[in-house]
Amino acid sequence: MKTYIPIFIALLVSVSGCKGNKDEASDAQTQSAPKHDPDVPLDVADTLVLTKGVWVLKETWQPYSGKLFKRFDSPGNEEKVAWSGAVKKGQKHGVWTTYQVDGQKSDEATWTNGKLDGIHTLYREDGSTWSKSPYKDGKRHGVKVSYYPDGAKQWVTPYEKGKIHGVEILYAEDG
């Protein structure tokens, strides 16, 4: 019996020592993972990865919530923002805007929990509105309107749950 007591005590000390190291390692990981202010946009090139439609932080692989942006990859344009938006639990949420290299908007859309939900507006190179499409729960729902460069209506198409519902109207360019 005397032989087993020192072995038991050594084993007990060894196990409790391992537990302490595990907790210390967890604390070190928690402290080393940077905290991100959701109001300060993150550059996705440095900090985020899009995996299976979810934006996650590279260092933790946890879904990100907050603002983000991406710069153009083309030489000479690296400082210009290509798109910006926000995510909630890794899903697009809020207004997302895509830009042309010259800084003009190319499109703007509202998202809710990863689905288009609101007006999606497309713009021409000159900045004029090309079309506005309403979305609900990820599907076109409402009246899509396309415009001529002068701002006059070109095409009106009613949608319901992603399908054309009703009569499409094409307007002549001269009115």
N, CA and C of each residue as an Amber inpcrd file, in Angstrom:
protein
   525
   0.8300000  -1.1990000   0.0000000   0.0000000   0.0000000   0.0000000
   0.8610000   1.2430000   0.0000000   1.9960000   1.1990000   0.7050000
   2.8740000   2.3530000   0.7640000   3.4090000   2.7060000  -0.6170000
   3.5580000   1.7520000  -1.4950000   4.0810000   1.9950000  -2.8360000
   3.0900000   2.7970000  -3.6690000   1.8210000   2.5830000  -3.4630000
   0.8150000   3.2500000  -4.2700000   0.5770000   4.7080000  -3.8770000
   0.7950000   5.0740000  -2.6470000   0.5510000   6.4340000  -2.1730000
   1.4550000   7.4440000  -2.8780000   2.7760000   7.2440000  -2.9490000
   3.6010000   8.2270000  -3.6680000   3.2290000   8.3350000  -5.1520000
   2.8640000   7.2230000  -5.7650000   2.4700000   7.2640000  -7.1900000
   1.1790000   8.0610000  -7.3350000   0.2220000   7.8160000  -6.4290000
  -1.0450000   8.5480000  -6.4630000  -0.8100000  10.0480000  -6.2760000
   0.0500000  10.4210000  -5.3230000   0.3450000  11.8330000  -5.0740000
   1.0320000  12.4500000  -6.2920000   1.9700000  11.7580000  -6.8970000
   2.6610000  12.2610000  -8.0980000   1.6760000  12.4500000  -9.2380000
   0.7710000  11.5020000  -9.4060000  -0.2390000  11.5950000 -10.4550000
  -1.1740000  12.7720000 -10.2050000  -1.5900000  12.9610000  -8.9790000
  -2.4690000  14.0630000  -8.6100000  -1.8020000  15.4120000  -8.8840000
  -0.5440000  15.5690000  -8.5190000   0.1990000  16.8070000  -8.7650000
   0.3490000  17.0390000 -10.2640000   0.6080000  15.9720000 -11.0050000
   0.7790000  16.0760000 -12.4480000  -0.5110000  16.5380000 -13.1220000
  -1.6400000  15.9610000 -12.7490000  -2.9350000  16.3240000 -13.3350000
  -3.3010000  17.7500000 -12.9780000  -3.1350000  18.1530000 -11.7380000
  -3.4890000  19.5170000 -11.3610000  -2.5600000  20.5180000 -12.0310000
  -1.3100000  20.1470000 -12.2570000  -0.3850000  21.0190000 -12.9760000
  -0.7950000  21.2000000 -14.4150000  -1.2880000  20.1430000 -15.0650000
  -1.7360000  20.2360000 -16.4540000  -2.9550000  21.1290000 -16.5630000
  -3.8590000  20.9960000 -15.5810000  -5.0640000  21.8140000 -15.6080000
  -4.7050000  23.2920000 -15.5400000  -3.7670000  23.6420000 -14.6860000
  -3.3440000  25.0300000 -14.5690000  -2.7450000  25.5380000 -15.8650000
  -1.9650000  24.7330000 -16.5280000  -1.3610000  25.1470000 -17.8020000
  -2.4220000  25.3580000 -18.8650000  -3.4540000  24.4990000 -18.8680000
  -4.5230000  24.6390000 -19.8580000  -5.2470000  25.9710000 -19.6620000
  -5.5770000  26.2930000 -18.4100000  -6.2620000  27.5510000 -18.1320000
  -5.3830000  28.7420000 -18.5210000  -4.0890000  28.6400000 -18.2170000
  -3.1730000  29.7210000 -18.5780000  -3.0940000  29.8730000 -20.0880000
  -3.0990000  28.7350000 -20.8270000  -3.0490000  28.7910000 -22.2910000
  -4.3180000  29.4400000 -22.8310000  -5.4820000  29.0980000 -22.2420000
  -6.7470000  29.7050000 -22.6860000  -6.7300000  31.2000000 -22.4520000
  -6.2430000  31.6070000 -21.2540000  -6.1720000  33.0260000 -20.9400000
  -5.2400000  33.7450000 -21.9050000  -4.1260000  33.1110000 -22.2490000
  -3.1700000  33.7340000 -23.1740000  -3.7960000  33.9080000 -24.5490000
  -4.5670000  32.8950000 -25.0160000  -5.2110000  33.0120000 -26.3210000
  -6.2500000  34.1230000 -26.3020000  -7.0300000  34.1800000 -25.2200000
  -8.0590000  35.2090000 -25.1100000  -7.4330000  36.5970000 -25.1010000
  -6.3320000  36.7560000 -24.3660000  -5.6960000  38.0560000 -24.2730000
  -5.0040000  38.4420000 -25.5670000  -4.4650000  37.4430000 -26.3260000
  -3.7350000  37.7790000 -27.5390000  -4.6530000  38.0540000 -28.7220000
  -5.8930000  37.5380000 -28.6940000  -6.8140000  37.7990000 -29.7930000
  -7.2420000  39.2630000 -29.7370000  -6.9800000  40.0210000 -30.8170000
  -7.3100000  41.4450000 -30.7850000  -8.8090000  41.6870000 -30.7030000
  -9.1850000  42.7170000 -29.9910000 -10.5840000  43.1260000 -29.9110000
 -10.8390000  44.0940000 -31.0600000 -11.9700000  43.9190000 -31.7390000
 -12.2960000  44.7740000 -32.8740000 -13.4930000  45.6440000 -32.5340000
 -13.3570000  46.9280000 -32.7680000 -14.4440000  47.8720000 -32.5750000
 -15.3470000  47.7700000 -33.8070000 -16.6150000  47.3350000 -33.6600000
 -17.4910000  47.1630000 -34.8200000 -17.7870000  48.4590000 -35.5670000
 -17.5090000  49.6110000 -34.9540000 -17.7450000  50.8840000 -35.6340000
 -16.5590000  51.3200000 -36.4900000 -15.4230000  50.6260000 -36.3450000
 -14.2370000  50.9400000 -37.1510000 -14.1540000  49.8900000 -38.2510000
 -14.3190000  50.2830000 -39.5180000 -14.3070000  49.3010000 -40.6090000
 -12.9860000  48.5390000 -40.6890000 -13.0800000  47.2330000 -40.9130000
 -11.8960000  46.3900000 -41.0890000 -11.6230000  46.1910000 -42.5710000
 -10.3400000  46.1930000 -42.9380000  -9.9310000  45.8710000 -44.3020000
  -9.9140000  44.3490000 -44.3970000 -10.7650000  43.7790000 -45.2440000
 -10.8790000  42.3250000 -45.3090000  -9.5720000  41.6560000 -45.7200000
  -8.7220000  42.3550000 -46.4610000  -7.4690000  41.7600000 -46.9160000
  -6.5840000  41.3510000 -45.7530000  -6.6400000  42.0590000 -44.6530000
  -5.7620000  41.7930000 -43.5140000  -6.3920000  40.9600000 -42.4140000
  -7.7000000  40.9650000 -42.3000000  -8.3010000  40.4400000 -41.0790000
  -9.4170000  39.4230000 -41.2570000 -10.0600000  39.3760000 -42.4200000
 -11.2470000  38.5330000 -42.5690000 -11.1280000  37.5550000 -43.7320000
 -11.9070000  36.4830000 -43.6380000 -11.9960000  35.4780000 -44.6810000
 -13.4760000  35.1980000 -44.9100000 -13.8750000  35.0700000 -46.1770000
 -15.2480000  34.6900000 -46.5010000 -15.2540000  33.1860000 -46.7330000
 -15.9420000  32.4520000 -45.8800000 -15.9990000  31.0020000 -46.0110000
 -17.4490000  30.5440000 -45.9250000 -17.8980000  29.8620000 -46.9590000
 -19.2890000  29.3700000 -47.0390000 -20.2920000  30.4930000 -46.8100000
 -19.9980000  31.6740000 -47.3610000 -20.9080000  32.8080000 -47.2570000
 -20.8910000  33.5420000 -45.9300000 -19.9270000  33.2130000 -45.0580000
 -19.8490000  33.8430000 -43.7320000 -18.4850000  34.5160000 -43.5910000
 -18.4800000  35.7900000 -43.1840000 -17.2340000  36.5140000 -42.9260000
 -16.7410000  36.1550000 -41.5310000 -15.5120000  35.6140000 -41.4550000
 -14.9330000  35.2240000 -40.1720000 -13.5880000  35.9120000 -39.9810000
 -13.2040000  36.1140000 -38.7170000 -11.9050000  36.6770000 -38.3850000
 -10.8310000  35.6200000 -38.6340000  -9.7400000  36.0020000 -39.2990000
  -8.6730000  35.0480000 -39.6170000  -8.0720000  34.4170000 -38.3690000
  -7.8460000  35.2070000 -37.3090000  -7.1190000  34.6770000 -36.1560000
  -7.9650000  33.7760000 -35.2610000  -9.2960000  33.8670000 -35.3310000
 -10.1330000  33.0440000 -34.4410000 -11.1310000  32.1650000 -35.1950000
 -11.3730000  32.4480000 -36.4530000 -12.3800000  31.7710000 -37.2790000
 -13.7800000  31.9230000 -36.6960000 -13.9950000  32.9960000 -35.9540000
 -15.3100000  33.3030000 -35.3910000 -16.0230000  34.2660000 -36.3380000
 -17.3430000  34.1290000 -36.5150000 -18.0840000  35.0720000 -37.3610000
 -17.8880000  36.5050000 -36.8660000 -17.6970000  37.4190000 -37.8050000
 -17.4430000  38.8230000 -37.4870000 -18.7430000  39.6140000 -37.5420000
 -18.8700000  40.5880000 -36.6570000 -19.9650000  41.5580000 -36.6850000
 -19.3450000  42.9400000 -36.6770000 -19.7180000  43.7620000 -37.6530000
 -19.1980000  45.1170000 -37.7260000 -19.0440000  45.5640000 -39.1640000
 -18.3860000  46.6970000 -39.3310000 -18.1840000  47.2720000 -40.6580000
 -16.9270000  46.6860000 -41.2970000 -16.9260000  46.6040000 -42.6390000
 -15.7630000  46.1170000 -43.3540000 -15.6790000  46.7500000 -44.7320000
 -14.5050000  46.6330000 -45.3600000 -14.3170000  47.1680000 -46.7090000
 -13.2010000  46.3930000 -47.3980000 -13.1460000  46.5470000 -48.7230000
 -12.0790000  45.9520000 -49.5180000 -11.5670000  47.0010000 -50.4860000
 -10.2550000  47.0210000 -50.6530000  -9.6320000  47.9480000 -51.5980000
  -9.4700000  47.2670000 -52.9620000  -9.3060000  48.0900000 -54.0020000
  -9.0420000  47.5550000 -55.3390000  -7.6950000  46.8470000 -55.3530000
  -7.5910000  45.7960000 -56.1540000  -6.3400000  45.0490000 -56.2870000
  -5.4600000  45.5850000 -57.4110000  -6.0140000  46.3700000 -58.3150000
  -5.2760000  46.8090000 -59.4980000  -4.1720000  47.8090000 -59.1500000
  -3.0150000  47.7030000 -59.8240000  -1.8910000  48.6110000 -59.5570000
  -2.2930000  50.0800000 -59.6980000  -1.8550000  50.8730000 -58.7560000
  -2.1760000  52.2960000 -58.7590000  -3.4940000  52.6380000 -58.0820000
  -4.2910000  51.6410000 -57.7800000  -5.6060000  51.8840000 -57.1640000
  -5.7400000  51.2250000 -55.7980000  -4.6300000  50.7820000 -55.2190000
  -4.6580000  50.0290000 -53.9750000  -5.2470000  50.8020000 -52.7980000
  -5.2130000  52.1150000 -52.8490000  -5.7410000  52.9160000 -51.7480000
  -7.2310000  53.2220000 -51.8970000  -7.8090000  52.8930000 -53.0430000
  -9.2170000  53.1970000 -53.2900000 -10.0980000  52.0410000 -52.8270000
 -11.2310000  52.3760000 -52.2380000 -12.1600000  51.3740000 -51.7180000
 -13.0010000  50.8140000 -52.8620000 -13.0160000  49.4800000 -52.9880000
 -13.8120000  48.8000000 -54.0180000 -15.2410000  48.5730000 -53.5440000
 -15.4030000  48.2080000 -52.2710000 -16.7350000  48.0480000 -51.6900000
 -16.6620000  48.1950000 -50.1790000 -17.8180000  48.4860000 -49.5890000
 -17.9100000  48.5950000 -48.1380000 -19.2820000  48.1340000 -47.6880000
 -19.3560000  47.6920000 -46.4480000 -20.6260000  47.2340000 -45.9120000
 -20.4760000  46.8410000 -44.4580000 -21.4520000  46.1010000 -43.9730000
 -21.4210000  45.6370000 -42.5910000 -21.9560000  44.2120000 -42.5470000
 -21.5460000  43.5000000 -41.5100000 -22.0370000  42.1450000 -41.3030000
 -22.4940000  41.9880000 -39.8560000 -23.3980000  41.0470000 -39.6710000
 -23.8980000  40.7000000 -38.3360000 -23.7840000  39.1870000 -38.2350000
 -22.9810000  38.7280000 -37.2880000 -22.7000000  37.2920000 -37.1370000
 -22.2190000  36.6940000 -38.4560000 -21.3860000  37.4510000 -39.1790000
 -20.7790000  36.9700000 -40.4040000 -21.6100000  37.1420000 -41.6630000
 -22.8770000  37.5280000 -41.5470000 -23.7760000  37.6800000 -42.6980000
 -23.9240000  39.1490000 -43.0780000 -24.0290000  39.4170000 -44.3840000
 -24.2580000  40.8010000 -44.8150000 -25.4930000  41.3380000 -44.1110000
 -25.3560000  42.5670000 -43.5820000 -26.4650000  43.1560000 -42.8330000
 -26.3110000  44.6770000 -42.8840000 -27.2690000  45.3350000 -43.4970000
 -27.1900000  46.7860000 -43.6300000 -26.8760000  47.1560000 -45.0720000
 -26.4240000  48.3820000 -45.2600000 -26.1630000  48.8950000 -46.6110000
 -24.7700000  48.4650000 -47.0800000 -24.7070000  47.9070000 -48.2810000
 -23.4480000  47.5470000 -48.9480000 -23.3380000  48.3840000 -50.2000000
 -22.1510000  48.9460000 -50.4180000 -21.9200000  49.8090000 -51.5770000
 -20.6890000  49.3340000 -52.3250000 -20.8090000  49.2410000 -53.6490000
 -19.6800000  48.9100000 -54.5300000 -19.3360000  50.1640000 -55.3130000
 -18.0200000  50.3970000 -55.4990000 -17.5610000  51.6200000 -56.1510000
 -16.7960000  51.3160000 -57.4350000 -16.8310000  52.2750000 -58.3590000
 -15.9670000  52.2350000 -59.5280000 -14.6040000  52.7750000 -59.1070000
 -13.5860000  52.5460000 -59.9260000 -12.2340000  52.9880000 -59.5830000
 -12.1830000  54.5040000 -59.3720000 -13.0290000  55.2530000 -60.0860000
 -13.0130000  56.7090000 -59.9460000 -13.7470000  57.2040000 -58.6960000
 -14.2880000  56.2680000 -57.9030000 -14.9660000  56.6480000 -56.6660000
 -16.4790000  56.7290000 -56.7770000 -17.0130000  56.7150000 -57.9970000
 -18.4740000  56.7360000 -58.1780000 -19.0660000  55.4130000 -57.6930000
 -20.2760000  55.4690000 -57.1670000 -20.9710000  54.2380000 -56.7900000
 -21.3120000  53.4420000 -58.0440000 -21.2060000  52.1080000 -57.9530000
 -21.6900000  51.2890000 -59.0590000 -22.9670000  50.5600000 -58.6380000
 -23.0910000  50.2340000 -57.3570000 -24.3700000  49.7360000 -56.8580000
 -24.4340000  49.8850000 -55.3420000 -25.6540000  49.8370000 -54.8450000
 -25.9050000  49.9600000 -53.4130000 -27.1170000  49.1020000 -53.0870000
 -26.9960000  48.2980000 -52.0270000 -28.0840000  47.3950000 -51.6670000
 -28.1800000  47.2670000 -50.1550000 -29.3930000  46.9650000 -49.6950000
 -29.6290000  46.7370000 -48.2750000 -29.8060000  45.2420000 -48.0490000
 -29.1260000  44.7380000 -47.0130000 -29.1580000  43.3180000 -46.6770000
 -29.6580000  43.1340000 -45.2480000 -30.3520000  42.0210000 -45.0120000
 -30.7660000  41.6270000 -43.6750000 -30.4190000  40.1550000 -43.4890000
 -29.5370000  39.8850000 -42.5410000 -29.1210000  38.5120000 -42.2320000
 -28.7160000  37.7130000 -43.4740000 -27.9210000  38.3370000 -44.3480000
 -27.3810000  37.6430000 -45.5130000 -28.2800000  37.5970000 -46.7300000
 -29.4240000  38.2570000 -46.6870000 -30.3410000  38.2640000 -47.8340000
 -30.6520000  39.6960000 -48.2420000 -30.7500000  39.9150000 -49.5630000
 -31.1730000  41.2370000 -50.0320000 -32.5450000  41.5310000 -49.4400000
 -32.7080000  42.7550000 -48.9310000 -33.9540000  43.1100000 -48.2720000
 -34.0820000  44.6290000 -48.2740000 -34.6660000  45.1510000 -49.3350000
 -34.7590000  46.5960000 -49.5020000 -34.4600000  46.9310000 -50.9580000
 -34.0770000  48.1560000 -51.2080000 -33.8310000  48.6020000 -52.5850000
 -32.3850000  48.3110000 -52.9910000 -32.2330000  47.6940000 -54.1660000
 -30.9140000  47.4780000 -54.7740000 -30.8370000  48.4390000 -55.9660000
 -29.9100000  49.3920000 -55.8790000 -29.7820000  50.4190000 -56.9140000
 -28.4990000  50.2140000 -57.6980000 -28.6070000  50.2110000 -59.0340000
 -27.4470000  50.1380000 -59.9240000 -27.2330000  51.5120000 -60.5420000
 -25.9430000  51.8920000 -60.6820000 -25.5960000  53.2040000 -61.2330000
 -24.7550000  53.0460000 -62.4970000 -24.8920000  54.0210000 -63.4020000
 -24.0480000  54.0790000 -64.5910000 -22.6950000  54.6850000 -64.2380000
 -21.7600000  54.6080000 -65.1820000 -20.4290000  55.1810000 -64.9710000
 -20.4740000  56.6700000 -64.6680000 -21.4700000  57.3690000 -65.2120000
 -21.5690000  58.8180000 -64.9710000 -22.2440000  59.1450000 -63.6310000
 -22.6700000  58.1090000 -62.8970000 -23.2900000  58.3170000 -61.5960000
 -24.8100000  58.3560000 -61.6310000 -25.4110000  58.3910000 -62.8210000
 -26.8750000  58.4010000 -62.9010000 -27.4310000  57.0120000 -62.5620000
 -28.6680000  56.9790000 -62.1040000 -29.3100000  55.7230000 -61.7090000
 -29.7070000  54.9260000 -62.9350000 -29.3050000  53.6640000 -62.9520000
 -29.6490000  52.7650000 -64.0520000 -30.9350000  52.0080000 -63.7250000
 -31.0140000  51.4650000 -62.4720000 -32.2320000  50.7590000 -62.0830000
 -32.3510000  50.6970000 -60.5640000 -33.5950000  50.4840000 -60.1230000
 -33.8920000  50.2710000 -58.7020000 -34.7980000  49.0510000 -58.6180000
 -34.3530000  48.0720000 -57.8160000 -35.1100000  46.8320000 -57.6480000
 -35.3870000  46.5980000 -56.1650000 -36.6620000  46.4620000 -55.7950000
 -36.9640000  46.1520000 -54.3960000 -36.8190000  44.6500000 -54.1230000
 -36.2940000  44.3230000 -52.9570000 -36.1300000  42.9260000 -52.5440000
 -36.7680000  42.7090000 -51.1850000 -37.2370000  41.4750000 -50.9960000
 -37.7690000  41.0650000 -49.7060000 -37.3270000  39.6260000 -49.4740000
 -36.6440000  39.4000000 -48.3820000 -36.1810000  38.0600000 -48.0140000
 -35.3650000  37.3980000 -49.1370000 -34.5250000  38.2070000 -49.8030000
 -33.6270000  37.6750000 -50.8260000 -34.2090000  37.5490000 -52.2270000
 -35.4610000  37.9240000 -52.4180000 -36.1020000  37.8140000 -53.7410000
 -36.6660000  39.1600000 -54.1590000 -36.6430000  39.4090000 -55.4940000
 -37.2770000  40.6440000 -55.9790000 -38.7460000  40.6200000 -55.5920000
 -39.1860000  41.7580000 -55.0510000 -40.5690000  41.8320000 -54.6080000
 -40.9880000  43.3020000 -54.6470000 -41.8270000  43.6300000 -55.5980000
 -42.2430000  45.0100000 -55.7980000 -41.9570000  45.4040000 -57.2390000
 -41.9090000  46.6850000 -57.5050000 -41.7520000  47.1750000 -58.8760000
 -40.3020000  47.5890000 -59.1360000 -39.6690000  46.8900000 -60.0910000
 -38.3280000  47.2560000 -60.5440000 -38.4820000  48.3160000 -61.6210000
 -37.6800000  49.3870000 -61.5000000 -37.7290000  50.4620000 -62.4840000
 -36.3270000  50.6810000 -63.0490000 -36.2320000  50.6380000 -64.3920000
 -34.9800000  50.9580000 -65.0880000 -35.1460000  52.3340000 -65.7220000
 -34.0080000  53.0620000 -65.8400000 -34.0740000  54.4490000 -66.3100000
 -33.1640000  54.6810000 -67.5100000 -33.5860000  55.6020000 -68.3570000
 -32.7240000  56.1060000 -69.4240000 -31.6720000  57.0130000 -68.7800000
 -30.5750000  57.2910000 -69.4960000 -29.5360000  58.1580000 -68.9270000
 -30.0270000  59.5360000 -68.4830000 -31.1150000  60.0270000 -69.1070000
 -31.6310000  61.3460000 -68.7110000 -32.5230000  61.2830000 -67.4740000
 -32.7460000  60.0720000 -66.9340000 -33.5450000  59.9170000 -65.7200000
 -34.9860000  59.5160000 -65.9710000 -35.4240000  59.5110000 -67.2440000
 -36.7920000  59.0970000 -67.5580000 -36.9210000  57.5760000 -67.4310000
 -38.1260000  57.1180000 -67.0790000 -38.3540000  55.6760000 -66.9570000
 -38.1490000  54.9820000 -68.2990000 -37.4940000  53.8170000 -68.2360000
 -37.2820000  53.0210000 -69.4400000 -38.1110000  51.7420000 -69.3950000
 -38.1150000  51.0840000 -68.2430000 -38.7460000  49.7840000 -68.1180000
 -39.2870000  49.6520000 -66.7060000 -40.5130000  49.1720000 -66.5750000
 -41.1260000  48.9450000 -65.2720000 -41.6030000  47.4940000 -65.2310000
 -41.1380000  46.7570000 -64.2230000 -41.4790000  45.3430000 -64.1100000
 -41.9240000  45.0230000 -62.6900000 -43.1660000  44.5400000 -62.5190000
 -43.6230000  44.1560000 -61.1810000 -43.1720000  42.7320000 -60.8310000
 -42.7300000  42.5430000 -59.5900000 -42.2930000  41.2270000 -59.1090000
 -43.0380000  40.8620000 -57.8420000 -43.2090000  39.5620000 -57.6590000
 -43.7410000  39.0440000 -56.4090000 -42.9870000  37.7580000 -56.0890000
 -42.3260000  37.7360000 -54.9470000 -41.5540000  36.5800000 -54.4910000
 -40.5750000  36.0680000 -55.5450000 -39.9160000  37.0110000 -56.2310000
 -38.8700000  36.6540000 -57.1790000 -39.3210000  36.3800000 -58.6040000
 -40.6100000  36.4440000 -58.8760000 -41.1190000  36.1670000 -60.2230000
 -41.8950000  37.3680000 -60.7420000 -41.8200000  37.5640000 -62.0710000
 -42.5930000  38.6520000 -62.6810000 -44.0670000  38.3970000 -62.3920000
 -44.7310000  39.4420000 -61.9280000 -46.1270000  39.3190000 -61.5330000
 -46.8860000  40.5330000 -62.0670000 -47.4500000  40.3850000 -63.2400000
 -48.1820000  41.4920000 -63.8300000 -47.5940000  41.8740000 -65.1820000
 -47.8980000  43.0690000 -65.5950000 -47.5310000  43.5470000 -66.9220000
 -46.2600000  44.3860000 -66.8490000 -45.2910000  44.0480000 -67.7340000
 -44.0920000  44.8650000 -67.8630000 -44.3990000  46.0080000 -68.8190000
 -43.8350000  47.1780000 -68.5290000 -44.0760000  48.3310000 -69.3960000
 -42.7170000  48.8510000 -69.8790000 -42.5780000  48.9810000 -71.2030000
 -41.3850000  49.5590000 -71.7990000 -41.7730000  50.9280000 -72.3440000
 -41.0230000  51.9570000 -71.8920000 -41.3030000  53.3120000 -72.3350000
 -40.3630000  53.6880000 -73.4790000 -40.9010000  54.4180000 -74.4500000
 -40.0770000  54.9230000 -75.5520000 -39.1220000  55.9640000 -75.0060000
 -37.9390000  56.0620000 -75.6130000 -36.9330000  56.9920000 -75.1130000
 -37.3930000  58.4390000 -75.2080000 -38.2480000  58.7280000 -76.1520000
 -38.7290000  60.1070000 -76.3090000 -39.9830000  60.3770000 -75.4730000
 -40.3620000  59.4090000 -74.6300000 -41.4900000  59.6230000 -73.7380000
 -42.6930000  58.9280000 -74.1780000
